[in-house]
Each structure stands twice: as structure tokens, then as C-alpha cells.
Amino acid sequence: LTEHPASLAWVTENKNKVCLCLMRPSMISKHFNYVLLQPLRLSILSEMVMSMMGETYKRKTERCSSIEALFDSPCSGAVLVAEDNRTNQLLITKQLKKFNIMPTLCDNGREAIDALKRKHHPLIFMDCHMPVLDGYSATAEIRRLEKERGLSGFRPPVTIIALTADVLPNTRDMCLSSGMNDYLSKPLRIEQLQEVLLKYSHALQHKV
């Protein structure tokens, strides 16, 4: 709600209350965008709706412009995806390609760690449940290596985003406590991916 605030309208029959609010706008400025007086006039209502739609369109346009500016050139090798399910691999690869990102794919946490040792990947999408080494254990190992062996050198720590189909209330806490930076639920939606890429765009600025 803080990032995409909804437009609210307060409709009242009490003229005195409206006048009071107009004299003291601080009482409603934190909660309402518009104040309407009943009986409603169609012209006033239409004007308010058009204004609300315009604000929504403006926010969407600004976000699209930010995405286009951020991913206006191909980005290969900066993003690592650790996912054992072939279908999910194909899906997230297809979605990342929409942002000019060609990810490196791994089938489990052990492969992800080995890939990270060979080449720095500033952003990792990590499935939580994989064979050989799961995402929680792989993330903990990466954080240990960063701290003890300087895996990242002088680069910032790797940004790790959890991918999981778990719906348990403590799943997010488990991801964060293992050392992951954020959490995405599966099936992954393109809107979710876009939000994360914008939020952690600073990580992609350190691509090699």
C-alpha cells in the first residue's frame, strides 16, 4: 500500500462535517484523496474517477519507464538460477528474457555454489527445495564463504532471492534467517519478478 497507495473517496451527507474537514485538511489528508458531498453529482463523480485513473496510469507509466531504462541492454551471466524442476527453469528463463537477462542455470544448491566460485553472480534466484543441497543450506554456505574466504572479494555480498511453493506462515522467516535477502512464491508471476528486479537493481550494477 505504501508503494501503490489506493485513491480513497469519503462520501458524506453532513455538510457541517465536510466544512470542518475543509477547514482542517490535516484530519483527512492522511487517509483520503477526495471528499464528496451527497447527493452525488454525476459530473463531479466522473471528474474524480478520471483523476484517479490518471494517477494510476501515471504510476504504471513511470514504472515501465524505469524498467526499460534499467534493462535496455542485454545482461548475460549476472543472474544465477538454482532450480531442479525443468519446467520451472524454462519459465523463469523465459520471464527473465523479457528484461534482457539470460540467466545461468543450476540444478541444485551444490552446483550453484560451484558456479559462484567460478564466476561472481551478483543476483541468485534460489529454490528452497532441491536434491543434493537445498536452497537454505546452499545460502548458509554462500554466506559462510563470503565471510570466511572472501568469495566475493571486494564486491558486495550476493543478493539471494528465495523461490518456493511453500505457503506456511514461517517460510519467509526461514528464508531470511538462512541468509536470503527476499522471498518469491511459486508459481512465479512476471509482476513479482519485475518488482524484485527493480528493488535489487543495484546488484546487477556489479555484474561481471
C-alpha positions in Angstrom: 0.0 0.0 0.0 2.9 2.4 0.7 4.3 1.8 -2.8 1.0 1.8 -4.6 -1.4 3.8 -2.5 -5.1 3.5 -3.3 -7.2 6.5 -4.0 -9.9 6.9 -1.4 -13.1 9.0 -1.5 -15.1 10.0 1.5 -18.8 10.4 0.8 -20.9 12.1 3.5 -24.3 13.7 3.9 -23.2 16.1 6.7 -22.4 19.5 5.2 -21.0 20.7 8.5 -18.6 17.8 8.7 -17.4 18.5 5.2 -16.9 22.2 6.0 -15.0 21.3 9.1 -12.7 18.9 7.2 -12.2 21.6 4.6 -11.1 24.0 7.3 -8.8 21.3 8.8 -7.5 19.3 5.9 -4.9 17.6 8.1 -7.7 15.5 9.5 -8.3 13.7 6.2 -5.1 14.2 4.3 -3.5 11.1 5.7 -6.4 8.8 4.7 -8.4 10.4 1.9 -7.7 11.8 -1.5 -11.1 13.2 -2.2 -14.2 14.3 -0.3 -17.6 14.1 -2.0 -20.9 15.6 -0.8 -24.2 13.8 -1.1 -26.3 13.8 -3.1 -23.7 13.0 -5.7 -23.5 14.9 -9.0 -22.6 12.7 -11.9 -20.2 15.3 -13.3 -18.3 15.6 -10.0 -18.1 11.8 -9.7 -16.9 11.4 -13.3 -14.2 14.0 -12.7 -13.0 12.3 -9.6 -12.9 8.8 -11.3 -11.0 10.2 -14.3 -8.5 11.8 -12.0 -7.9 8.6 -10.0 -7.4 6.6 -13.3 -4.9 9.2 -14.4 -2.9 8.9 -11.3 -2.8 5.1 -11.6 -1.8 5.3 -15.3 1.0 7.8 -14.4 2.4 5.4 -11.8 2.3 2.5 -14.2 4.0 4.6 -16.9 6.7 5.7 -14.6 7.4 2.1 -13.5 7.5 0.9 -17.1 10.0 3.7 -18.0 12.2 2.6 -15.0 12.2 -1.0 -16.2 13.0 0.0 -19.8 15.9 2.2 -18.7 17.3 -0.4 -16.4 17.2 -3.3 -18.8 17.7 -1.5 -22.1 20.8 -3.7 -23.0 21.3 -7.5 -22.8 22.6 -8.8 -19.5 24.2 -12.2 -19.6 25.9 -14.1 -16.7 24.9 -11.7 -13.9 21.9 -13.8 -12.7 22.1 -17.4 -11.5 19.0 -19.6 -11.1 19.2 -22.6 -8.9 16.1 -24.7 -9.7 15.8 -28.5 -10.1 12.5 -28.5 -11.9 13.0 -28.3 -15.7 9.6 -26.7 -16.3 10.3 -24.0 -13.7 13.7 -23.4 -15.2 12.2 -22.8 -18.6 9.5 -20.5 -17.1 11.9 -18.2 -15.2 14.3 -18.1 -18.1 11.5 -17.0 -20.4 10.4 -14.4 -17.9 14.0 -13.0 -17.4 14.5 -12.8 -21.1 11.7 -10.2 -21.2 14.1 -8.0 -19.2 17.1 -8.8 -21.5 18.5 -11.1 -18.8 20.0 -14.5 -19.8 20.5 -16.5 -16.6 22.9 -19.2 -15.7 21.0 -22.4 -14.7 21.9 -24.9 -11.9 20.0 -28.0 -10.8 20.8 -27.8 -7.1 22.5 -25.8 -4.4 25.9 -27.5 -4.7 26.0 -26.6 -8.4 25.1 -23.0 -7.5 28.0 -22.8 -5.0 30.4 -24.2 -7.6 29.2 -21.8 -10.3 29.6 -18.9 -7.9 33.2 -20.0 -7.1 34.0 -20.0 -10.8 32.3 -16.7 -11.6 30.7 -14.0 -9.5 26.9 -13.8 -10.0 25.6 -10.7 -8.1 21.9 -12.0 -8.1 20.7 -15.5 -7.4 17.2 -16.9 -7.6 17.4 -19.9 -5.2 14.8 -22.7 -5.0 14.4 -23.8 -1.4 13.8 -27.5 -2.0 16.4 -29.2 -4.3 18.2 -32.5 -4.3 21.9 -32.8 -3.2 21.8 -29.5 -1.4 18.7 -27.4 -0.7 18.4 -23.7 -1.0 18.5 -23.0 2.7 21.8 -24.9 3.2 23.3 -23.5 0.0 22.6 -20.0 1.1 24.1 -20.6 4.5 27.2 -22.0 2.8 27.5 -19.0 0.5 27.2 -16.6 3.4 29.9 -18.5 5.3 32.2 -18.5 2.3 31.7 -14.8 1.8 32.6 -14.2 5.4 35.5 -16.6 5.9 37.1 -17.0 2.4 36.2 -13.7 0.8 34.3 -15.4 -2.0 33.0 -12.0 -3.3 36.4 -10.3 -3.0 35.7 -6.6 -2.8 32.3 -6.9 -4.4 29.1 -6.5 -2.4 27.6 -9.7 -1.0 25.5 -11.8 -3.4 21.8 -11.0 -3.4 19.8 -14.2 -3.0 16.1 -14.4 -3.7 14.2 -17.5 -2.4 11.9 -19.4 -4.8 9.4 -21.7 -3.1 5.9 -23.1 -3.4 5.5 -23.3 0.4 2.6 -21.5 1.9 3.5 -22.0 5.5 3.5 -18.8 7.6 7.1 -19.3 8.8 8.5 -19.9 5.3 9.6 -16.3 4.8 11.2 -16.2 8.2 13.1 -19.4 7.4 14.4 -17.9 4.1 15.6 -14.7 5.7 17.2 -16.4 8.7 19.2 -18.6 6.3 20.7 -15.5 4.8 18.4 -14.9 1.8 17.5 -11.3 1.0 14.0 -11.8 -0.1 11.3 -14.3 -1.0 9.1 -15.1 -4.0 6.3 -17.6 -4.1 5.7 -20.1 -6.9 4.2 -20.1 -9.4 6.2 -17.0 -10.2 4.4 -14.1 -11.8 6.0 -11.6 -14.1 4.9 -8.8 -11.9 6.6 -10.3 -8.9 9.8 -10.7 -10.9 9.7 -7.1 -12.1 9.3 -5.8 -8.6 12.3 -7.8 -7.3 14.5 -6.8 -10.3 13.7 -3.1 -9.6 14.2 -3.5 -5.9 17.6 -5.1 -6.2 18.7 -3.4 -9.4 21.8 -2.2 -7.6 23.1 -5.8 -7.5 23.0 -6.0 -11.3 25.2 -2.9 -11.5 28.0 -5.1 -10.2 27.7 -7.7 -13.0 30.9 -9.1 -14.4 
